[in-house]
Every structure is written in C-alpha cells, then in structure tokens.
Amino acid sequence: MNNILIIDDELEICESIKMILEYEGYSIEYSTNAAAGLEKLSSKQFVVLLLDIQMPGMSGFEVLKKIKEQNFDISVIIISAHGSLENAIKATKLGAFDFIEKPIDREKLIISVRNGVEQTKLLLENKEIKKSLFGEGKILGKSKAIQKIIETIEKVAPIDTRILITGDNGTGKELVARAIHNASPRKDKPFVEVNCAAIPNELIESELFGHEKGSFTGAVQQRIGKFELANKGTIFLDEIGDMSLNAQAKVLRAIEDGKIERVGGAKKIEVDVRVIAATNKNLKEEIEKGNFREDLFHRLNVIPLHIPPLKERIEDIPILVEHFANDIVARHKKPAIKFKEDAIKFLQSLSWSGNVRELRNVIERIIILVDKREISKDDMEFLFAAGQSTIDDIIGGSNSFQEFKEKAERAFILKQLKANNWNISKTAEILDIQRSHLYNKMKKYGIEKEG
C-alpha cells in the first residue's frame, strides 16, 4: 500500500516530489493533465493523491468534486502556491485531507504523506470488514435481546450522541459499534478503534492524541493520534475501563472541548468525532474503587447498550452456526457443511465462556478436523473432553494450533478405539488409515488400552 499519484501541471514539481517520495520507499506516478490523472485513479488503487489547485482545463477543486462523486478511497493532499485560508477551507469541505503550500517543505511533505497513507489504510480496512462474527453488515439473531439491540441501533445511529456498550468478552461489542457507525451519517468517514487495555499507560496519550517530534525519548517524528485520524468519523474506545485516570482526564477534556493537544505540543487542534466506548467491567463499581472518573462515565453513558452473554440467548446459536459454517467453508474452499439437529442441540447445551467469539472458533475447528459434509453430535464430541464444557478446556496449555490439533487427534483416536472395543483393524478401517499408521499414532500419543 504505497502507490501515490501526483496531479500538477508543472513537470518540475512532479519530478521533484517523485524524487523525494521514492527515496522514502513510495511508488510514484504523476500526470500534468487533470483529466488524464483521473483516468489513472480509475485504473489503479492509489492511497494518496497530491493535487495542485490552479491547472488549465480542470482545476484541483473540480478534481476533488469528481473524487467525492465517485467515492475513491484515497487521501487527497492539496499542494498550491495559492495558500490562502479561503482555498484551504474550500479544499477541506470538498474532502481534502491536508493542505501544503508551495514551495514545498520536504519534511512537511513526508509527514503529510505518511499520515495520508495511514488515513487511507483505515478507510480501506473499514470497508473490508464486511464479514464479521455477526454477518455481512448485519447482526444475526432472533432472540429478544438481539432484536432489542438492533432496534436501539436503528434509533441512535443517525443521532450524533455518545454510546457506552457493556458486555462480556466475545459478545460482539466492537461489531455493534461498527454497526452504529455504518448506519450513521459518518459511515463514509473513518471508524478508528483503540484497544485501551492493549496500550501501556505511558503510551496511551500519544496513541490517542499524537505527539510532536522530540517530545519524549523515542519520538523521532511527529505522530498523528487516533482522535485526529477519526476526525469527521467515529472513535471506538474499547475496554475503556482499563484506561489510566490521567488519560481519562484528557479524553474527558477532548469530549467537552472538541479539541485535543498532541504530547509536547502547544497548539489546540479541533476534532469532530463521535465517541463510542465499550467495557466488560462494571464502571459504577470501578468508580467506587477510585479506578474510573465519574464525570467521564456520565459523559460516555448517554445511551447505554448492554449485550447479554451467548448462554442467555441460545436461540441465536443455530443462526450463528449456519453463518459461521458458510463463511468458513468459503474461506477454506471446502464443500458446504451442514450441522445436524443433535449437533446444534449439543452446542446449545454448552456454557460459552468465550461467547460468540468462542463459538466461531469452535465451528472452524470442527469443520477443519471432522472433514464431513454433515456433522452430528457424535462427530464432534471428541473435541470436548469428558466433563469439560467448552473446547477451550481441551486445548488447555496449547501454545499453537498445531499443538491443539495433536491433542484433538489423540482424543479422537482414543474415542474411536473405545467405541470399537479396542479392535485395531476395525478402528483403522473407520479412520480410513492403515493399521501400521494407527499403531504409529498410538505410539506417538502414548495411547494404551485401559486396564
């Protein structure tokens, strides 16, 4: 993802920018004619467009309008000798990402292009995430809980208000947040996710608000934070209950003022973002413990939205299993798979500590390891050790999928041997392998007849 296009009627400018950016590792093409440049945009994926305003035939503003009409996924950086405030405002309204005055400053050019690439990457990622745990742009389920969530999304998505999503891990909080964004007037703008639990406390402010070059040890270049990247779009603060109190204070200020300040910077930067937060913690309890700011809680909790665990909506499991199975076989280029009724009832009887995420992983493992067109309860019981409630129990301390497969294979062979009263020939026939191969497997896994 490093293709960059320059549209400028001055050949010397094109060649100069090309030389600078190629040295930075980008692949550069240019056109000194606006119409020809638009044709290039239609024939190839570019992540950044450097566009002049004053050109014969078609101005940069006209090019911007056509890019907007045709929904190109690209960050446009205006380069112009006519760097008036009026031009900058007009370009921004037409969707320009940044504005650089001529003569072009090399360092500013590199930073702007780098940020533009990151912006386009986010846009493309958001478009690609169509298929997810809950389906292609749809939340799947027939339970009352899911239907209520869908109704709430339809009501709140068009209104630019803050939302706090609660629920256990794996219930689909991120997917609900994406559904809200995709149904909102901001749907064509970035959806930027921040996993607050995965970022060290000393880096969270830089991640959220960016930093200036030299602001701290290791800050070798300017960084644009997630709030700026989400400008005009949505920022999703996942696991916000794990955010430090200091960072909470700055998020609160950003929400109240609509402005952020980069680490090491002195300038206030206006940002227009919709904030959706999520947590698996009880924030009221965290407030009592002194771990979460009450004022931030009230700012975020304008519309509360709770997602119940999968065990409380087992009527959704058949729909989810069918969707996951269709998605998985398509991805692995396998024939269609059907889960029989006894298999579905068995899955509904389990306690899903990992919720929808765990269910999806289980379905993928079953399809890969069982390798049948129709799957019954008996076909997949080997994946669940006796007395265990979920497949996560059988994998125990597995550190890789290969290790898990070996554990599952051992359990499957042992089950078949017991079912066939340890008749090696019959078991080998059922497993469709040679007896010598079965003996080798038994030796490998230390399988011996009990008693």
N, C-alpha and C positions, 0 to 999 in steps of 0.2 A: 504494500500500500504506500507507494511513494511517487506516483505519477502526478506531475504538476504541469499545468498549461499556463502560458503567458499570452495575453492578447494586448498588444501595444503596437501602434503604427510606426514607432521608432525602432528600427532594426538594432541600433546600437544599445538601446535599453534592454531589448530582448536578449542579446548576446551577453551583455554584462550580468544580468540576473541569472542567465543559464550557467555561466561560469561559476558564480558564487554558490548556487544551489547544487550543482553537480559535484562540487568539492565536498558538500555535506552529505552526499550519497543519494540525492534525489534523481529521478529520471525526468528530464525536462523536454517539453515540446513548446513551440511558440508559433504564433501567427500574427502577421502585421495587418491582417484584414479581419474585422469583427465577424462577418458572415462565415468566412472560412473557419474561424475559431469555433463558432457554434457548431459547425459540422463535425469538427474534431470532438467536441463534447458529446455529440450524439453517437459517435462510433467507438468511444473508448471511455473507461472509467478513470477519471481524474479525481484526486482528493482535494486539491487546491487550485484555484484559478486566480492569477494575478492579472488584474484588469485595469486598463487605462480608461479615463473618462472621455477626454477630448480626442475623438478619432473621426476621420472622414467617413461619410456614408452612414455609419451607425455608431452612436455614442455608447459609452460604457453603461449609462443608465438604461438604455434600450436593451442592451445585452442582459443586464440584471433582471429586467422585466420578463424577458423570454426564459431565463433560467428559472425564475419563480413560477411562470406559467407551466413549464414542462417538468417541474419537480425534480430537477437534477440534485443528486446527493453530493454536494460539493461546498466547500468553504471559499467564499469569494473575498479576496483582499484587493481593495482599490489602491492603485498607485497613480498619483496625479501631481502635476506641478501646480494645479489649481486647488490648493489645500485649504479652501475656505470652510468655515464652520457649517455654512449652508449646504455645501456639497457633501460633507461628512454625514450630516443629519439625513439628507435625502438618500444617500447610499445605504445607511443603516436601515431606514424604513423599507427599502427595497430588498433587504436581506443580506447586505454585505456583512462579513464577519469582522473586518478590520479596515483601517484606512492609513496608508503610508504616503507621506509627501515626497516628491522628488526635489532635489537629488536624494536618492535612496541611501539610507544609512544601513550598512552591511549587517550590523548586529541586530538592529530592529527588524530587518527583513527576515533573518534566520529565526528569530524568536516568534515573529508573527506567523511564519510558515509552519513552524513546529506546532504552535497552538492550533492552527487551522487544520493540520493533519489529525490532531487529537480530536478536534470537534467533529470532523467528518467520520472518523472511526466510530465515535459514539453514535452518530446518526445511523450509520450502516448496521451497527450491532443492534440497535433498537428495531430496525426494520427486519433483520434476520430472525429476531426472537419472535417468531410467529407460532412455532410449535413449542409447546411447553407442557408442564405437568397437567394443565387443565385444558389443553387443546389449542387449536389454531384460533387464537384471538377470542376464545370462548371459555367460560368457566363451566365445567361439566359437573352435573349432579342433579338429582331430583329431590333430594332431602329438603325439608322446610328451611333448614339453616342455610343451605346454599342458595335457595330461591330468594331468601330474605337478603342475603349478601348481594345478589345480582340486582334486586330492586333498589337497594341502597346505592349501589354504584351508579345506576341509571339516574338517580336523583341528584347525587353530589358531584358527579364528574363534570357537568357543564358549569358548576359554580366554583369560582376560584377560592376555595376555602381549604384550611388545613385539616388533615385527617390523621388519626392515630389508630394504627392497626395492631391488634393484640392477638396472640395465639401461640401455641406450642411450636417448637422447631419442626419444619417439614409440612406444616399445614397449608402453606402457599401464600404467605403474606406478601412476598415480592410480586407474585403473579396478580394478586388483587391490586396492588399499587400500579402495576403496568396497565391493568385493565382500566383503572380510573384515568390514567394519563392518556391512553389510546382513545378513550371516549370523550376527552376534553377538548376545548378549543386549542390547547397546546400540543396536540398529538403530532404535529409535523416538526416540533422542536425537540431538543434533546431530553431524554429520560436518563438522568445520571444517578447511579446507585453508589452509596457509600456504606460499606460494612463497618460500622463503628467498633465492633468487637475485634476486628482483624487488624486494626491500625494501632500501633503503640501510642500511648498517651502523648509522648514527646513529639510525635509526628502528625497527630490528628489536626492541629490547627493549620499546618502547612498543606495538608491534604484538602481540607475544606476551603481555606481562604487563599492558598498560594503563598509564595514568598518572593522576595526580591533577591537578586544576586548579591551574595556576600552577607546576607542577613544572619547566617549562622554557619558554623563549620560544616562543610559539605554542600552548601548552597552555591554551586559553581555557576548556576544560571538562573534566570527568572523562571518561576513556575506559576502556571495558572491553576487556581484551585477549583474544586468541584462546583462551588456556588457560581463562579463566573462561567464555567463550561455549561452549566444548566440554565444560563440566562435565557429568558423567554419560555423556558420549558419547566420540567419538574425535577426536583432533587428528592431522592428517596433515602432517608436516613434509617438504615436497617440496624436493628439491635441498638437503638439509641440509649437504652438503659445501661449500656456498658461504657458510655461516653464519660470522660472526666468532667468534674464540676467546672473547671476552668474553661474547657471547650464548650460546655453547656451555656456558660455566661455569654460567650461570643456568638453562639448560634442564636440565643435569645435576642441579642443586640441586632444581629443581622435581620431577624424576622421583624423586629419592631421598627428599625430604621430603613430597611430596604437597601442597606449599604454594607459593604464589607471592606476590610482593610487587610492587605497582604502582610504577612510576617515580615518585619523590617521595613515596611512601607509607611508613608505618612499621608498618602492620598486616599480619600474615601471613594470607593467605586460603587456606583449604583448597580443593583442586580434585581431583576424581576423574575422571581422563581416561585413556583408552587411547592410547598413543603409537605411531603407525606412521610410520616415516621412509623416505625414498627418496633415491637419489642416482644420478647417471650417472658418478660418479667412483670411482676405486679408493681407498677410505678408508685402507687399510693403507699405500698409498704416500703419501697426504696426511699420515698420522701421522708417517712418516719425515721428511717435509719440514717438519714442525712446524706444519702448517696445520689439523690436527684433533686433538682430545683423545682419547687412547687410552682413558681411563676412560669417556668418553661413548660411544665406539664399542662397548665391551663391554656397556654398559647397553642400547644400542639393538639390538644384534645377537644378541638371544636366539634369534629364529627368522630365519635368513637366507633370502631368497627371491629368486632370480635369474630375470629374464625375458630369454630369448635374443632376438637381433635377428630381424627377419622373414626375412632371407635364409637363416637357419638352419632355418626351418620353412615352406618354400614350399608344403607340402601344405595349409597353412591358407588360402592365398590364394583358392582357389575359394569357400570358405565365406564368407570376409570380403567378397569382391567381390559375391556374391549378396546378403548382408545390407546392404551399403552401397548397392547399387543400389536395393533395395526401399525403404530408408529415404529416399533422395534423391528418387526419383520421387514418393513420397507427399508429401514436404515441398514439392516444386515443382509438385505437382498435374499430373504428366505420366503418360502411359500406361506400363505395365510394360515394362521393358527386360531383354533377355537378352544376355549376353556369350557369343559363340560359343567353341568349344573352342580355336581357334587364337588368339583374343584372350587367353584365360586362360593358355595356354602362353607367349604373348609376355610377359604380365605376370609370370609366374613366372621368366622368364629375366633380368629386370632386377635391378639391385643397388639395394635400397631403403635409401638412407642415412637417410631420414626415417622408416623403419619403417612401422608400421600407420597412423600419422597421415598420412604422405605418401601411402600407398595410398588412403586415404579421399578425400583432396583430389584425387588423380588421377581417381578414379572420378567424382567430382562434375563435374570439368571436362570429362571425356569425354562424360558424359550431356548437359551443357548445350550443348557445342559441336558434337557429332556429330549429335544430334537424330534418332536412328533407333531403331526398335523392337528390331532385332537388330544387335549391334555386332561386327564382325570385326577382325582384326589390321590389315587394310588401312585400315579406317575411322579408326583412332586413331593410326596410325604418324606422321601429320603432326604430332602433338603432341610427338614425340621427334625432335629434330634428329639428323642423321647423326652417329654416333659418340658420342652422348650416352646416358647410362644411365638418367637419370630426368627426369621432367617439370620438376623444379626447375632443371635445367640450361638448358632452353629459355627459362624466364622470366627468367633472368639478373638484370638490374638492374631488373626491373619493380617499380614502386612502388605499383601498384594493379591490381585485377582487370581494369579496362578496358584498361590497357596490355598485360597478359598476353593478353587476347582478341585485341587487334590483332596481336600477334606471332604468335599461333596461327593467326589468319585468313590472315596473309601466308604462313605456312608451308604451310597447306592449299591455298591457291590455286596457289602455286608447284609443289606436288606434283602437282596435277591438270593443270596446263599441261604439265609434263614427261611425265606419263603419256599425254597426248593429243598428244604431239609438237608442242606449242605451237599446236594448232588452236583458235583463239579461239571459233569457233561451237560446236564440239563441247564444249569445256570449259564454256562458258556454259550449254549445254543440260544437262550433267551437274550443274552447280551450281544449276540452276533459276533463273538470273538472266538479264537481258537483256545483249546483247553490250556495249552502251554502259556498263552498270553494271560489267561486268567490266573494261572499259578504264579506267574511273574508279578502280576498286580497284587496278589495276596501277600507275596513275599515282601514287595515294596512297602505295602501299608501295614505289615505286621498283622494280617488277619488270620486268626486261628479259630478252629471250631471250639465253641464253649463247652466246658465240661469234658 
